[in-house]
Amino acid sequence: MPGPARPYDALVVGARCAGAATAMLLARKGMRVLVADRGAYGTETLSTHALMRGGVLQLTRWGLLPQLIEAGTPPVRTTSFHYGEEEVALELRAADGVDALYAPRRSVLDSVLVDAAFDAGAEIRHGETVVGLLRDDDGRVRGAVVLDAEGNRREVAAELVIGADGIGSAVARSVGAATLQEGRHATATIFGYWSGIGTEGYQWHYVPGASAGAIPTNAGLHCVFIGVPQETYRAALRGSPMEGFQAVLRAVAPGLAERVAQGSRAGALSTFAGRRGFLRQSWGAGWALVGDAGYFKDPVTAHGITDALRDAELLADAAAAGTPRAFAEYAATRDALSMPLFEATEAIAGFDWDLPRLQALHKALNQAMKREVAEMVARANPVLWEAA
């Protein structure tokens, strides 16, 4: 096995939205960056698709929103919350350079971010798996051992190894990242894609014990989903996902179920059986975590991609500074912005609510998202950032 070459400034493990965005920002800062991802370029992955205002704000600032629009990602300017038979319809207020929301397929979003990272100077290698970390005599991470698609092993020296490798992060496991917060609930989600259902905007439907919805995405399709407590899925849906999907959709959103029955399904259903959320230690000597590797919350609130894009910038700023203080500030800001979102999501994922209580939880979630956007806007404006 060949020995380490000249160290990279950063080795990013994972080229999905968190890893690709972080790599792009680091490369734009002039850092020498390598990205290793075991998957293939331009593939799909389980995702809620929906970007909230903070996520669109980031993509707009980075100059990448036009590519998503050119790829046929439809603008979303309305959101409808259905609490039983009551509908609360909201129009998006244009602010901070955001006049629409978007919900791109991950094959589109992740490819745009990978291409932007490459254009900024990052080296991208798909089909490569990190199988171990390199450490110096003091235990500081100094790189990784990488296995390519042909089974060849090599050592990659890096001043910083960034785990952007998802919920089951091998980097987090290797460094022993502590779990700072852990959820108690998990929502199981079954979803598929339909054309011809004719709904507009984000559609969220709720009844006690279940949720459903429709999210417009690329190629004229809607991602239609149902969500139930993990226990309900195991007891009643696991053995017959299509029948369970149809039954829950009819119970939660009969009008949407009728539209889906009249539409055309594209591909098979996908299932996420649920995973409890967590907040992990975000950095240590020679390593850091971003995206789901460091912070995952239940998909019931569809905020994961926005979190990932937010934290990519926070981490890139810390890595560029390169000091323990900068990384500590990354951790403190991430945790301060994440915990209100995490707590509201955890309460919603517990399904221990009536509809008035759920509306109150959604209001709390909205306030947390507003604080998140305010932080991003302040960071983008040096005068406001200094004042903050």
N, C-alpha and C positions, 0 to 999 in steps of 0.2 A: 504494500500500500504506500503510495507516494506520500511524502511528508508535506506539511503545510507550506503553501506559497505565501506571497505578501498578504498580510491580513486585510480583509475587508473592514470597512468601518462598521458595517452591519450585515448580518445574515438574517434574513426574514424567512421564517419557516411557515409556509402557507401563502397562497396567492389568490385567496378569495378577497372579499371586499375590504376586510380589515388589513390584511397583509399587503395587498396590492396598493391600497391607499397610503399606508405607512411607507412602503418602499418608494412610491412616487414622490412623496413629500421629502423624504430623506435625500433622494437623488436630486431633487430640485434645489436642495440646500448645498449641493456640491459633494455629498458624501458618496463613497464607493460602496455600492449595495449589491448583494446577491440575494435572489429570491429562489427558494427551492420548494416545489410543490409536488406531492406524489401523484396528483391527478393530472388530467389532460386539460389543455387550453380550451376555453369556451364551452365547458360542460355545465349542465344544470346541477342544482343541489336543492335540498329541502329548504324552503324559504317562505316567509309571509309576503315577500315582494314590496310591501307598502313602505314608501318613504314618508316620514313626517317632515315638518317644516325645517327642522334642523338639518336633516340629511340633504334636502334639496338646496338649502343654503350653502352647505359645504361644496356640493358639486358645482353650484353656480360660481362660487368664489374660485374654484380650481379650474374653471373654464371647460368643464366636461359635460355640462347639461346639454349643449347642442348635439353632442353625439348620441345621447339617449333619445332626444327628440327625433333626430334623423333616422334612428333605428325603429321608429314607429311606436314609441312609448306614448300612450295618450295622456294628455293633461287631465288632472283631476281638480275640479274647483268646488265640488260639493261633497259633503259627508252627511250621511243619514244614520242616526242611531234609532233603532227600533226597540223599545222596551215593552215587550208584549205587543199590544195593539197601538201603543202610543209611539208616534214618530217625532223625533227632534231633528230637523233638517238644518244644516249649517252651510253657509257659503264661505269659502276661503277669503280672508281679508288679505289683500296684497300688502306686503311689508317686507323690509330688509332684502329687497331684490327677489322675493319669491312671490309669484302670482299664481302658481299652480303646484300641486303635488304630483308625484309620479310613482308608478309601481312596476319597474322593469323586471323582466325575467332575469334570473341570475346569470344566464349565459350571456346576456347583453351587458348588464352592469359590470360584472367581474371582468369581462373582456375589455371594456372601455378603460377600466382602472389598470389592468395589466398593460395594455397598450400605452397608456399615459406614463406608467412607471418605466417602460422600455424607452419611450421617447425622451424621458428625463435622464436616461443614462444608466438605469438599473439593469443588471444582468438577470435574466429570467430563465429558470430551468424547470420545465415540467417533467414529470415522470421520475423525480428524484425524491428519496425518502431519507430524512434524518433518523439515524439509528442509535445515536449516542452523542454526548457532549464532551468536549475537550476542556480540561481544567489545568490551571497552573498549580504550583506547589502550595499556594495559599487557598486553593479551592475555588478561585475565581473562574468563571466560565470564559474560555478563550476561543471558542469555535465549536465545530461539530464534525461528526463522522457521517458522511453522506453515501447512500447506496443508489447508483443509477439504475436505469431500466434493464441494463444488461448484467446487473449484479456486481459491477465494479465498485469498490469502496475507495474513498479518498477522504483525507482530512481537509477541512476548510477552516482556516484561521479567521477569526472575526473579533473585533473589539467589543461588539455587542451582538448577542443572539436574541432575536425577537420571536417569541412564540405567538403565531397567528394561526395555529393549527387546530382550532375548534374546541368543542366541548371536552373531548377526551384528550386534550393537548399532551403530546409526548414531552414537550419542553417543560410544561408545568409539572408533570410527573417526575421528570429527571431532576429538576432543581428542588423538588419538595415544596412547591409554593403552598403556603398555608391557606386554608379556607377561612375567610374572615366572616362570611355570612352565608347561611344556607337556607333555602326555601323549604317549606313543608308540603307544598302542593304541586301538582303537575297536571297540565291539560293535555289530553290526547286529541290529536287533530287528524282528520281525514279530508283530503282535498283533491280536486281535479280541475281540468280546464274545459270550458265550454264556449262555443261561439253561438251567436244569435240569441242571447238572452235579453239584450236590450236595456240593461240597467245602466244608470249613470252614476259616476262618483263612487266613493267608498261606501259600502253598505254593511252595517253591523247590526245584527239581530240578536236579541237576548230574551230568554225566558228562564225562570229558576231552574238551574241544573243543566243548562246547555246554551250554546251560542252557535251562530252561523253567520255567513256573510259572503259578499262578492267583491272582488277587487279587479278593476280593469287593467289588463297588461298588454303585452305586445301581440301583434298579428291578429287583432280583433278578438282576442280571447279574454275571458274572465276567469280568474282563479276563484272557484267556489269552494267553501270549506264549512265544516262543522267542527265544534269543539265540545268535549265533555270531560268531566273528571276522569282521571286515569282509572279509578275503580269501576266507573260505568263502562268504559271501553273494555276492560278485562272481562267484565261479567256478561256484557250483552253484544259487543260489536266486534271483538277480535276475530271471531270465527267467520263472520259474514260482513266484511266492511262495506260492500256496496248496498246491501239491504239495510244495514245500520245507518249508512250515510243518508239514504233516501228517507228513512223513517225519521231521523232527527231533523233533517231539513224540512220535512212536511210539518213537524211539530213546532219548530222554532220560527220558520219563515215560509208559510204556505204559499204566499204570492211568488216568492223567489223559487220555491220548489216547482211551481207550475211553469215558470219561465224556463227553468232548467230542463224540465220534461219535454218542452217544445224545442229546445236548442239541440246542438250537436256536440257530443263529447269528443275531445281530442286527446287520445292516449288513455292510459290506465289511471286509476286512483292511486294516490300516494298516502302513506300513513306515517305519522310521527306519534309513537306510543307515549310520549311524554318524558320529561326529565326535570327533576327539581332544579330550581335556579341556584346560583351561587355567586359569590364575590370572592375572588382569590387575591392573595398578595400579588401586586402588579410588577414588582421589580426586585432585583437583588444584584449581587456582584457579577456584572458582565451579562445580565439577562433582563428581559422585560416581557410582559404579556400584553396582548391587545386583542380586541374582539371577544368572541365567545371563549377563547382560551383563558381569559382573565375574568370575564364577567358575562354571565348568561342569566337571562330571566325568561320566564314562561312566554311563549309566543302569543298568548291570548291578547296582548296589547300591541302586537306588531311594531315593536320599537327597536328591534335588534340591529337592523342595518344602520339606522340613524345613530345609535350608540357607537357602532363600529367606526363610522366616519368621523364622529366627534373625537373618539379616543385616538384615532390615527393621528390627528393633528396635535393633540396633547402630547402624545408620546414622541412624535417627530421633533417637536420643540425641545423636549427634555433631552432627547438623544443628541441633538445638535449642540446643546449646551454641554452635555457630557458630565455634569457634576452630580454628586449625590443629592445636593439641594434641589436641582432641577428635577431629578427623578422623584424625589419626595413630593415636590409640588404636583407632578403628574399624578401620583397616587392620591394625594389629598383632593385635587380637583375632580378626578374621576369618581372617587368615592362620594364626595359631597353632591355631585350631580346625579349619581346613580341611585343612591339610597332612597330618595323619595319615589323615583320611578319603580325601583325594586319592590318597595313596600306596597305601593298601590297595586302593582301587578300581582304580587303575592296574594293580596286580599281578593282580587278579582278571580284569580286562578283557583282559589279555595271554593268557589261557588256557594259559599255560606252567606248569601245575601238575598234580600228581596229587591225588587226593581227600584224603589226609591234609594235604598242603600247603594245599589250599583251606580245610579246616577251621581251620587255624592262621590263615589270612588273615581268616576270618570272626570269629575271636576277637579279632584285632587291631582289626577294624572295630568290634566291639562295645565294646571299651575306649574307642575314640575317641568313640563316640556317648555313652558314659557321661560322659566329660569334657565334652562339649558340653552335656548336660543339666545337669550340675553348675554350669556357667557360667551358664546361663539361670536356674536356681533362685537362685544367689547374687545375680544382678542384680535379681531380683524381690524379694529380701529385703535392705533397706538394711543391716541389721546384718551379715548374711553377706557382702554386697558389700564393706563397709568392711574386714571381716576378710580377705577374699580379696586 
